Amino acid sequence: MIINNVKSKLSNQMQFFRRKTFSHGVHPPGHKDDTNIKSIRRMAFAPKMIVPLAQHFGAPAAPIVYAGQNVVRGEPIAKANGFMSVPHHAPATGTIDSIELMSTARGPKTESIILKVTPGASQNVLYGIPHNIDDLTQEEIINAIQDTGVIGLGGAGFPSHAKLTVPKEHKVDTVLVNGCECEPYLTNDHRIMLERIDELITGIRIVLKALGAEQAIIGIEDNKLDAVKAIQEKLPPQGPISIKVLKTKYPQGAEKMLIKSVLNREVPSGNYPSSVGVGVYNVGTLSQLGTLLPQRQGLIERVVTITGPGVKKPGNYMIALGTPLRFVMKQVGYTGSVRHLILGGPMMGTSVASLDVPITKTVSAVLVLTKEEEAEQVPEKIYPCIKCGACVKACPVHLNPTQLVLLASKRRYEDMQEKFHLNDCFECGCCSYVCPAGIPLVQYFRIAKAINREKNLS
């Protein structure tokens, strides 16, 4: 028994020295020091909330409220519209003002529920019925997860219950917990791993049961050793949950990269992680499941990193979903212009054209650059490709961006997929980051994939 305990302690200590990773990728500056040491703070409630019915991959939710109806915080206001959909819940106690088309960060307007927050009302979560997770079957857990409205909070927006419903021919033996947070500037997952460890562990155990998996491994980059230490102290030595320390490199947190780094398994082209016996989930997603599912409550808020040289009060904030971006920026001392504002990180985030869009379930960060900082990152002029091969060496899935962009310039979009595996690109931006000619490669690929999707639907 003593020998086993010594071996276990030695094994845990070795995790601090082993630094696994994947081939290729890039090493952009982290820019995390402004927020990674700041505790999560709750942001005030805006007087009006905008809750889009389409905040996730799949069918938009269907409203179940009407104008003039009073709702309490946490009450369902839209139901799931089919399997590939999730419900939405009232982010605050108030009155439904209207249901109408509103602007979104992606551009097109979408049907949204407008909620007027009641001044002075209690904003405690008043909706929910606690239950014992241990008494639920796998199918009941998956249904309960859909009822929470939780989706992938790492940015993808894929409904969590759908991700837990693996094909019958696949058997998941390992749950990989993505705690890498490799995007520059982002630190919300880092703070969750320091401040919400019990909820994270509960969420991991829920997913282990839902999948019938044997083990869970938390992958954390070696620039977050304080999180490694904090979580390790809460894990039993012989339990099913362990930690793997990985090299700090972008995009270490991508599913295929994480699987390769931790388990040395390769997901075949066009397949999901479950095809190699793995399920991958973000720490933010799991901590929310660990918080909400035991109480039968819905997702109504999330942690958002707000940072960049264009804000006076950078930090990690707990923000009610539906809070208008204009209100958020006022709270943190916004000094830039809208053209320098990005939802997400600088590598995979999207710029917004208006401050009148809400914080949604997929918004992990708000990055505000200044004109000077943007000029350093965006080339003033695009030059012809010199065939240097830098993009080929950087691509983490070993594509040939040079060939792909050549085909894109000739509008041979179908050849890009059929001959050069365009759909394996997950738009990490490594190729654009290293291109000395300043060619926006990933933008070409996004357009090509969108055109191919439209052709397949027609």
Helices and strands as residue ranges (DSSP letters): H 2-14, E 41-42, E 48-52, E 62-63, E 70-71, E 76-79, E 88-89, E 94-102, E 110-117, G 133-135, H 138-148, H 160-163, E 174-178, H 188-195, H 197-211, E 215-221, H 225-232, E 241-246, H 255-263, G 273-276, E 278-282, H 283-292, G 293-295, E 301-307, E 315-320, H 325-332, G 338-340, E 341-343, E 350-351, E 365-368, H 371-377, H 390-394, H 401-409, H 413-418, G 422-424, H 430-434, H 441-457
